């Protein structure tokens, strides 16, 4: 069993993964002045221990030191509350009747299943039931935790913070952190450094995951290929907060949950609230091994269809903008099909009065002037070319200049007697409302059913503002995201073959909560190949290549105006799920021939890239010679890059990773033992020979 009681220790359990033990249990402290205080304590999180050793980590754990000058050791709690002698970061803050803000929990019960346990705690004086849930898997090292609360009293209470739990990071000589931060057009850029003493918070107040930070953190004194790494990630697509606290005494804990400061969630009599999952992973083998473990978890327990090969798509946006017509789209579809593209996606501009970004959003029927017979002839023509059919939608937004808003102005986020600020000429629809969700599911289901759509590009381009909801107050920040989840789940249930891509002005909603419902994520609106290398590296720290949408667009790039050769642009986009988004009507015959061959090259190795084990090899992507490697079964694919000429001296040889040292691998130019490839390396023209900027190549090897 992956989750077992620890012998000779009451109310203590061990979650056992393939390589990890996670030991936790109930500790009751009795003091002459303070009375009883019950804590759920994390005793151990590290390499897997023999069963007989599990109790020893409890017996020899440091005691709860309390003096007049030191905080209690509440950093070891899995759910530190706002109450008692605790001055660290609380995971649970409640306000009871009479403005009582001190929570005092006692152990009540434990419900143990094969793979999970719920530890039940109660604040008997005020009727609050708290369930602390832990789930573990047989086939990976990720541990899932979440919290549920129920108001069992006859009077309402308020929650000011409800995190999914706090994770204790074992003591180390030094604590370095790595996370992903950035902004629009520069998402998931890695940042790292020494974790400072005190509290460090990452988060989003936008209503979405956001471009500015991604909900995970890695801690450990490690390199890409060596060292222990602890990761905490949050599977949530709305506003969130992740706080690390490093005590001067040496303890480090990470508390993660939905919401942000300033929100208050009402909990009426009999009402319940559950948090999203906080995910913990401990690995050895450096950041590379941690990433591969996260990819393994995503494929086994997150992605809806992890084994599917994602089709090569063409998206019409950069070719046409809002100038969308049946003839123009079919012309692009013919050109895309000739290149070997498999999926054609019609982007913005096909509906209502949507001839620019100021009007029509929310009126989800084909523009009668551009499509007098609807979209059926267009998509029939797309299918006649052998292509799958896809469509862009932005279901959570509305233009004030739309029939929908004129009919239902109360459907948007708003406060009475307050202005309604637009952003990108848009307002946000309130998906916490039943009538809004019913409306959205109705037209989405009709579109997919009527046109036989294979693919939806679901966009979300607008942060929350004036986020009022008379019926639910601040629960809006939770229920909107759950409303989006519910519609996606129902839509996929009704249409099992439907693929959904998550887009939020680029990578503004990329997380495990969204990936549970979508097949891939639009990584960034910035398709510049050099910038994308940096963005894609950060994305790869948690999310697999098959979930990463990557486009080849025009040169000069429409955002950065940088000129990059077509071959380099393709090789960067091949590092995930390949797409094309350029204006094919402006590409030369030579460029079209080159693109046709590169798409064929990608298809030949697509399973390896989308489903293989990823190794980030030497170099700084976009800044120096670098490479990524994918291995699946007997096949190895390497994508190598050098953005600069030889005067920026790269390494002379590329050393591969994760191969069988005694096996022989064949490729262009010869055969090598795995040991040679890993310890001596390959000499690549891209790295070694002089030449122009932006050189790249794909190397394919097979074990024989």
C-alpha positions in Angstrom: 0.0 0.0 0.0 1.4 3.5 -0.8 0.0 5.0 2.4 0.4 3.2 5.7 0.2 3.8 9.4 3.6 4.1 11.1 4.0 1.2 13.6 3.9 2.0 17.3 2.9 5.6 16.6 -0.8 6.5 16.9 -2.2 8.8 14.3 1.0 8.8 12.3 1.2 7.8 8.6 3.7 7.4 5.8 3.1 8.2 2.2 5.4 5.9 0.2 6.1 6.7 -3.5 8.6 4.9 -5.7 11.6 6.8 -4.3 10.2 9.0 -1.4 8.9 8.7 2.1 6.6 11.4 3.5 5.9 10.9 7.2 3.3 13.0 9.1 1.0 12.7 12.0 -0.8 14.3 15.0 1.1 15.9 17.8 -0.6 17.2 20.9 1.3 19.7 23.1 0.1 20.2 26.6 1.2 23.2 28.6 0.3 24.3 32.1 -0.8 27.7 30.9 -1.8 27.1 27.3 -3.8 23.9 27.6 -3.8 21.5 24.6 -2.7 22.4 21.1 -3.0 19.9 18.4 -0.8 20.1 15.3 -0.5 18.0 12.2 3.3 17.7 11.8 5.4 16.7 8.8 8.2 14.6 10.3 10.1 13.6 7.2 10.2 14.2 3.4 13.1 12.6 1.7 14.5 9.4 0.1 12.5 6.3 0.8 13.1 4.7 4.1 12.7 1.0 5.2 9.5 0.4 6.9 11.2 -0.2 10.2 12.9 3.2 10.0 9.7 5.2 9.6 9.0 5.4 13.4 12.6 6.5 14.1 12.2 9.8 12.3 9.3 10.6 14.7 11.1 9.4 17.8 14.2 11.5 17.0 12.6 14.6 15.6 13.5 17.9 17.3 11.2 18.9 20.1 8.8 21.9 20.1 11.0 24.6 21.6 9.2 27.4 23.3 11.0 30.3 25.1 10.2 33.9 25.7 12.3 34.9 22.7 11.7 32.1 20.1 8.7 31.3 18.0 7.2 27.8 18.4 8.3 25.4 15.8 5.0 25.9 13.8 7.0 25.8 10.5 6.8 22.0 10.7 3.0 22.1 10.6 1.1 20.9 7.5 -1.7 23.3 8.3 -0.6 26.1 10.5 -3.5 28.1 11.7 -4.0 31.7 12.8 -4.3 31.0 16.5 -2.3 30.3 19.7 1.4 30.9 19.9 2.1 31.0 16.2 3.7 33.9 14.4 4.6 32.3 11.1 2.6 32.2 7.8 -0.8 30.8 8.5 -2.4 28.4 6.0 -5.9 28.8 7.6 -7.4 32.1 8.9 -11.0 32.1 10.2 -13.1 34.8 11.8 -15.9 33.5 14.0 -18.9 35.2 15.5 -17.9 38.1 17.7 -14.8 38.7 15.6 -12.9 35.8 17.2 -9.9 35.2 15.1 -8.1 32.4 17.0 -8.5 28.9 15.6 -8.0 26.0 17.9 -8.2 22.6 16.3 -8.3 19.2 17.9 -7.9 15.8 16.3 -11.1 14.0 15.7 -10.7 11.1 13.2 -8.7 9.7 10.3 -10.3 8.2 7.2 -7.7 5.9 5.6 -8.0 4.6 2.1 -5.6 2.7 -0.1 -4.1 5.8 -1.7 -5.2 8.6 0.5 -6.1 9.7 4.0 -8.3 12.5 5.4 -7.2 13.7 8.8 -10.3 15.3 10.4 -9.8 18.2 12.8 -12.5 20.2 14.6 -12.7 23.5 16.3 -15.5 22.3 18.6 -16.3 25.7 20.2 -17.2 27.2 16.9 -18.3 24.2 14.8 -15.5 24.3 12.1 -14.6 20.9 10.6 -11.3 20.8 8.8 -10.2 17.9 6.6 -6.5 17.6 5.7 -6.2 15.3 2.7 -3.1 13.5 1.4 -3.0 11.4 -1.8 -0.1 9.3 -3.1 0.5 7.3 -6.3 2.2 4.0 -7.0 3.7 5.1 -10.3 5.3 8.5 -9.5 6.8 10.6 -6.7 4.2 13.4 -6.6 2.2 13.8 -3.5 -1.2 15.6 -3.7 -2.6 17.6 -0.7 -5.7 19.7 -0.3 -8.0 21.0 2.5 -11.7 20.9 3.0 -13.6 22.9 5.6 -17.3 22.8 6.7 -19.2 25.1 8.9 -21.1 22.8 11.2 -22.5 25.6 13.4 -25.7 27.6 13.1 -24.0 30.9 12.5 -21.9 32.1 9.6 -18.1 32.6 9.7 -15.6 34.1 7.4 -12.4 32.7 5.9 -9.5 35.1 5.3 -7.0 32.5 4.1 -7.4 28.8 3.1 -4.3 27.4 1.6 -4.0 23.8 0.3 -1.4 23.2 3.0 2.2 24.0 4.0 5.2 21.9 3.0 8.3 21.6 5.2 11.6 21.6 3.3 14.3 19.6 5.2 17.3 21.4 6.6 20.2 22.0 4.2 23.5 23.8 4.1 22.0 26.4 1.8 18.6 27.1 0.4 18.4 28.2 -3.3 15.1 28.8 -5.0 14.1 28.6 -8.7 10.8 29.9 -10.1 9.3 31.2 -13.3 8.4 34.9 -13.6 8.1 37.5 -16.4 5.3 39.3 -18.1 3.3 39.4 -21.4 5.7 38.3 -24.2 8.3 37.1 -21.7 6.5 34.4 -19.7 8.1 31.6 -17.7 11.6 33.1 -17.5 13.6 31.4 -14.8 14.8 33.3 -11.8 16.8 31.9 -9.0 18.9 32.9 -6.0 19.5 32.3 -2.3 16.2 32.2 -0.5 16.3 35.1 2.0 15.3 35.0 5.6 11.7 36.0 6.1 8.7 35.7 3.9 8.9 35.6 0.1 5.6 35.6 -1.8 4.9 34.8 -5.5 1.3 35.1 -6.8 -1.3 36.6 -8.9 -4.2 39.0 -8.2 -5.4 39.0 -11.8 -8.1 36.3 -11.6 -5.9 34.0 -13.7 -2.5 32.2 -13.2 -1.0 35.3 -14.8 2.0 36.1 -17.1 4.0 37.5 -14.2 4.6 34.3 -12.2 3.8 30.6 -12.5 2.5 28.7 -9.4 5.5 26.6 -8.4 8.8 26.9 -6.7 11.9 24.6 -6.5 14.2 24.5 -3.5 17.5 22.8 -3.2 21.2 23.4 -3.7 21.3 21.6 -7.1 22.5 21.8 -10.7 20.8 20.6 -13.8 22.2 17.1 -13.3 22.9 16.7 -9.6 21.5 17.4 -6.2 18.2 17.0 -4.3 15.3 19.3 -5.4 12.0 19.8 -3.6 9.1 21.3 -5.6 5.8 22.7 -4.5 3.2 23.5 -7.3 -0.4 24.5 -7.2 -3.0 23.0 -9.6 -5.1 26.2 -9.9 -5.9 28.6 -12.8 -7.2 31.6 -10.8 -5.6 34.1 -8.5 -3.1 32.4 -6.2 -0.4 32.9 -3.6 2.7 30.9 -2.7 4.6 32.0 0.3 8.0 30.7 1.5 9.2 31.4 4.9 12.8 30.9 6.0 13.2 31.2 9.7 16.4 32.5 11.3 16.4 29.3 13.2 16.8 27.4 10.0 13.3 26.1 9.1 11.8 26.6 5.6 8.2 26.0 4.7 6.1 26.7 1.7 2.3 27.4 1.9 0.4 27.5 -1.3 -3.3 28.2 -2.1 -5.9 30.1 -4.1 -6.8 33.7 -3.6 -4.8 36.7 -2.5 -4.6 39.0 0.5 -7.7 41.2 1.1 -10.3 38.6 0.1 -12.8 37.2 2.6 -14.9 34.1 1.8 -18.2 33.7 3.6 -19.0 30.2 4.9 -22.6 30.0 6.0 -24.2 27.3 8.2 -23.7 23.9 6.6 -21.5 25.3 3.8 -18.3 23.7 2.7 -15.3 24.8 0.7 -12.4 22.7 -0.7 -9.1 23.9 -2.0 -7.3 22.9 -5.2 -4.4 20.4 -4.9 -1.0 21.5 -3.8 1.6 19.1 -5.3 4.8 18.2 -3.7 7.7 16.4 -5.3 11.2 15.5 -4.0 13.8 14.1 -6.5 17.5 13.6 -6.7 19.4 14.2 -9.9 19.1 17.9 -10.1 16.6 20.1 -11.9 16.6 17.9 -15.0 15.4 14.9 -13.0 12.8 17.0 -11.3 11.4 18.2 -14.6 11.3 14.7 -16.0 9.4 13.5 -12.9 6.8 16.3 -13.3 6.4 15.4 -17.0 5.8 11.8 -16.0 3.2 12.9 -13.5 1.5 15.1 -16.1 1.2 12.3 -18.6 0.0 9.8 -16.1 -2.4 11.8 -13.9 -3.1 15.2 -15.5 -3.5 15.5 -19.3 -6.8 14.2 -20.7 -5.2 12.3 -23.7 -1.5 12.1 -22.9 -0.7 9.4 -25.4 -2.1 11.3 -28.4 0.2 12.8 -31.0 -0.6 16.5 -31.3 -1.3 17.5 -34.9 0.7 20.1 -36.7 -1.6 23.1 -36.9 -1.9 26.3 -38.9 -3.5 29.4 -37.4 -4.7 32.2 -39.6 -4.4 35.2 -37.2 -1.1 36.6 -38.3 -2.0 36.2 -42.0 -5.4 37.9 -41.9 -6.0 39.7 -38.5 -9.7 40.6 -38.5 -10.0 40.4 -42.3 -11.6 36.9 -42.2 -13.4 35.7 -45.2 -14.4 32.3 -46.5 -12.3 32.6 -49.7 -9.2 34.0 -47.8 -9.4 31.2 -45.2 -9.7 28.4 -47.8 -6.8 29.8 -49.7 -4.6 29.7 -46.5 -5.9 26.2 -45.8 -4.9 25.0 -49.2 -1.4 26.4 -48.8 -1.1 24.9 -45.3 -2.3 21.5 -46.5 0.4 21.5 -49.2 3.0 22.0 -46.5 1.8 18.9 -44.6 -0.2 20.8 -41.9 -2.9 18.6 -40.3 -5.2 21.1 -38.4 -6.5 24.4 -39.6 -7.6 26.9 -37.0 -9.7 30.0 -37.9 -8.8 32.8 -35.4 -10.6 36.0 -34.3 -12.9 37.9 -36.7 -15.4 35.3 -37.8 -18.4 36.2 -35.7 -20.9 39.0 -35.0 -19.9 42.5 -36.0 -16.3 41.6 -35.1 -14.3 43.6 -37.8 -11.9 45.0 -35.1 -11.3 44.6 -31.4 -13.9 47.1 -30.3 -17.1 45.3 -31.1 -18.9 42.0 -31.4 -17.2 40.0 -28.7 -19.9 37.9 -27.1 -22.1 37.6 -30.2 -21.1 34.0 -31.2 -22.7 33.5 -34.6 -21.0 33.8 -38.0 -20.7 37.3 -39.4 -23.6 37.3 -42.0 -21.7 39.5 -44.5 -18.5 37.4 -44.4 -20.2 34.0 -44.1 -23.7 34.3 -45.5 -24.1 30.5 -45.4 -22.5 30.1 -42.0 -19.2 28.3 -41.4 -20.3 25.0 -42.8 -19.0 25.6 -46.3 -15.6 26.8 -44.9 -15.1 23.8 -42.7 -16.3 21.4 -45.3 -13.7 22.8 -47.6 -11.1 22.4 -44.8 -12.0 18.8 -44.4 -12.0 18.2 -48.2 -8.3 19.1 -48.0 -7.7 16.4 -45.4 -7.4 18.8 -42.5 -9.0 18.9 -39.1 -11.1 21.9 -38.2 -10.4 24.4 -35.4 -11.9 27.7 -34.2 -10.8 30.5 -31.9 -13.2 31.6 -29.1 -13.0 33.9 -26.1 -16.0 32.8 -24.0 -15.2 34.7 -20.8 -15.1 38.2 -22.4 -17.6 40.7 -23.9 -17.3 44.0 -25.7 -19.6 46.7 -24.4 -20.4 47.3 -28.1 -22.2 43.9 -28.5 -25.7 42.6 -28.5 -24.9 40.3 -25.5 -23.9 43.2 -23.3 -26.8 45.4 -24.4 -29.1 42.6 -23.4 -27.3 41.5 -20.2 -25.2 44.3 -18.7 -25.4 42.7 -15.3 -23.5 39.6 -16.5 -20.1 41.2 -16.2 -18.0 41.7 -13.1 -19.1 45.0 -11.5 -20.0 46.9 -8.4 -23.1 49.1 -8.0 -22.5 52.8 -8.7 -18.9 52.1 -9.7 -17.4 52.5 -13.2 -16.7 49.5 -15.4 -13.1 49.8 -16.7 -12.4 48.1 -20.0 -9.1 46.6 -21.0 -8.5 45.7 -24.6 -12.1 47.1 -25.1 -13.4 44.1 -23.0 -15.2 43.4 -19.8 -15.1 40.1 -18.0 -18.2 37.9 -17.8 -19.0 36.4 -14.4 -18.7 32.6 -14.7 -19.7 32.2 -11.1 -23.3 32.8 -12.3 -25.4 29.9 -13.3 -27.1 31.8 -16.2 -23.8 32.8 -17.7 -22.4 29.3 -17.5 -25.6 27.9 -19.1 -25.4 30.5 -21.9 -21.7 29.7 -22.6 -22.1 25.9 -22.6 -25.1 26.3 -24.9 -23.4 28.1 -27.8 -20.0 26.3 -27.4 -21.8 22.9 -27.6 -23.7 24.1 -30.6 -20.6 25.3 -32.4 -18.7 22.1 -31.9 -21.7 20.0 -32.8 -22.9 22.0 -35.8 -19.5 22.3 -37.5 -18.0 19.1 -36.2 -15.0 21.0 -34.7 -12.0 19.1 -33.7 -10.3 21.9 -31.9 -11.0 25.0 -29.8 -8.5 27.7 -29.1 -10.0 29.0 -25.8 -8.6 32.5 -25.2 -8.8 34.7 -22.1 -7.2 38.1 -22.6 -8.3 40.2 -19.7 -7.5 40.4 -15.9 -10.3 41.0 -13.4 -11.2 44.5 -12.3 -14.2 45.8 -10.3 -14.7 42.2 -9.4 -18.1 42.4 -7.7 -20.7 39.8 -7.4 -23.7 40.6 -5.2 -24.7 37.0 -4.6 -21.4 35.5 -3.6 -19.0 38.3 -2.7 -15.3 37.3 -2.9 -16.2 33.7 -3.7 -16.3 35.1 -7.2 -12.5 34.6 -7.3 -12.9 30.9 -6.8 -16.2 30.2 -8.5 -15.3 31.9 -11.8 -12.4 29.5 -12.3 -14.5 26.5 -11.2 -17.2 27.7 -13.7 -14.6 27.6 -16.5 -13.5 24.2 -15.4 -17.1 22.9 -15.3 -17.8 24.0 -18.9 -14.6 22.5 -20.3 -15.3 19.3 -18.5 -18.9 19.1 -19.8 -17.9 20.1 -23.3 -15.2 17.3 -23.4 -17.7 14.9 -22.0 -20.2 15.6 -24.7 -17.5 15.6 -27.4 -14.8 13.1 -26.5 -12.7 13.8 -29.6 -12.5 17.6 -29.0 -9.1 19.1 -28.4 -8.8 22.4 -26.4 -5.9 24.7 -26.3 -5.6 27.1 -23.3 -4.6 30.6 -24.3 -4.6 33.7 -22.1 -2.9 36.5 -24.0 -0.1 33.9 -24.4 0.9 32.0 -21.3 -1.3 33.7 -18.8 -3.1 30.6 -17.8 -0.6 27.7 -17.8 -0.9 25.4 -14.8 -1.8 21.8 -13.8 -5.4 22.8 -13.1 -5.9 24.0 -16.7 -3.8 21.1 -18.2 -6.3 18.7 -16.6 -8.9 20.0 -19.0 -6.8 21.1 -22.1 -4.4 19.3 -24.4 -1.9 22.1 -24.8 -1.1 25.7 -23.8 -0.3 28.7 -26.0 3.0 29.4 -24.4 3.4 33.1 -25.4 2.2 35.6 -27.9 5.9 36.3 -28.5 6.9 33.9 -31.3 10.4 35.4 -31.8 12.6 32.3 -31.9 15.4 33.6 -29.7 12.9 34.8 -27.0 10.9 31.6 -27.3 14.0 29.6 -26.4 14.1 31.3 -23.0 10.4 31.0 -22.5 10.2 27.4 -23.5 13.1 26.4 -21.2 11.2 27.8 -18.2 8.0 26.2 -19.3 9.8 22.8 -19.5 10.7 22.9 -15.8 7.2 21.6 -15.0 5.2 21.0 -18.1 5.9 18.4 -20.9 6.8 19.3 -24.5 3.6 17.8 -25.9 1.6 20.4 -23.9 3.6 23.4 -25.3 2.2 25.1 -28.4 5.0 26.5 -30.6 4.5 28.5 -33.8 6.7 29.4 -36.8 5.8 33.0 -37.8 7.1 35.6 -40.2 10.4 37.3 -40.3 10.9 40.1 -39.2 8.9 38.9 -36.2 5.7 40.9 -35.8 6.4 41.7 -32.1 10.2 42.0 -31.8 11.0 42.9 -35.5 14.0 40.5 -35.3 15.0 38.7 -38.4 15.7 35.0 -37.9 16.1 32.3 -40.7 13.2 30.0 -41.3 15.2 26.9 -40.4 16.1 28.3 -37.0 12.5 29.3 -36.4 11.3 25.8 -37.2 13.9 24.1 -35.1 12.9 26.2 -32.1 9.2 25.5 -32.7 9.9 21.8 -33.1 10.8 21.6 -29.4 7.1 21.2 -28.5 3.9 20.8 -30.5 4.6 22.4 -33.8 2.4 25.0 -35.4 2.6 27.5 -38.2 1.2 31.0 -37.9 2.9 33.1 -40.7 1.3 34.7 -43.8 1.9 31.9 -46.2 0.9 34.1 -49.1 4.1 36.1 -48.6 6.5 33.1 -48.3 8.7 32.5 -51.3 8.7 29.2 -53.2 12.1 28.3 -51.6 10.7 29.0 -48.1 7.6 26.9 -48.8 9.8 24.0 -50.0 12.0 24.3 -46.9 9.0 24.5 -44.6 7.5 21.4 -46.3 10.6 19.4 -45.6 11.0 20.6 -42.0 7.4 19.7 -41.2 8.0 16.2 -42.6 11.2 16.0 -40.5 9.2 16.9 -37.4 6.4 14.4 -38.1 9.1 11.6 -38.4 10.2 12.2 -34.8 7.1 13.7 -33.3 6.4 10.9 -30.8 9.9 11.2 -29.4 9.6 15.0 -28.9 6.1 15.0 -27.5 6.4 12.0 -25.3 10.1 11.4 -24.7 12.3 12.1 -21.7 13.7 15.6 -21.9 17.3 16.5 -21.1 18.3 20.2 -21.2 21.9 20.0 -22.4 24.6 22.6 -22.2 24.3 26.3 -22.9 22.0 29.2 -22.3 19.1 29.1 -24.7 18.8 32.2 -26.9 22.1 33.5 -25.5 24.7 30.9 -26.4 25.0 27.5 -28.1 22.5 25.2 -26.5 20.6 22.0 -27.1 17.7 19.9 -25.9 17.5 16.1 -26.1 14.5 13.8 -26.2 14.7 10.0 -25.7 11.9 7.5 -26.2 12.6 3.8 -26.5 15.5 3.3 -28.9 15.2 6.8 -30.5 17.1 9.9 -29.6 16.4 13.4 -31.0 18.6 16.4 -30.4 17.8 20.0 -31.4 20.9 22.1 -31.3 21.1 25.9 -31.6 23.7 28.6 -32.0 22.2 32.1 -32.2 25.6 33.8 -32.7 28.6 33.4 -35.1 31.8 31.7 -33.8 33.2 34.9 -32.3 30.9 34.1 -29.4 32.8 30.9 -28.6 30.5 27.9 -28.0 31.5 24.6 -26.5 33.3 22.4 -29.0 31.3 19.2 -28.3 27.8 18.4 -27.2 27.6 15.7 -24.5 24.3 13.8 -24.5 22.5 12.4 -21.4 20.4 9.5 -20.2 21.7 6.9 -22.8 22.7 3.3 -22.3 26.5 3.5 -22.0 27.1 0.0 -23.4 24.7 0.3 -26.3 25.6 1.5 -29.8 23.7 4.5 -31.4 23.6 5.1 -35.1 23.1 8.5 -36.7 24.2 10.7 -39.5 27.9 10.2 -40.0 28.5 7.1 -38.0 27.8 5.1 -34.8 28.9 5.6 -31.3 28.7 3.9 -27.9 26.4 5.6 -25.5 29.3 6.2 -23.2 31.2 8.0 -25.9 28.2 10.3 -26.6 27.7 11.1 -22.9 31.4 11.5 -21.9 33.2 12.6 -25.0 30.3 14.1 -27.0 29.4 14.9 -30.6 31.0 17.6 -32.8 28.1 19.5 -34.4 28.5 21.9 -37.4 26.0 24.2 -35.7 28.4 24.6 -32.7 31.8 24.1 -34.2 32.0 25.5 -37.7 32.1 29.2 -38.3 29.2 30.9 -40.1 26.4 33.3 -39.8 24.2 33.9 -36.8 21.2 31.6 -36.1 22.5 28.1 -37.0 20.6 25.1 -35.9 20.2 21.4 -36.7 18.3 18.3 -35.7 20.2 15.1 -35.0 18.4 11.8 -34.9 20.0 8.7 -33.4 18.8 5.1 -32.9 20.0 2.5 -30.5 21.0 -0.7 -32.4 
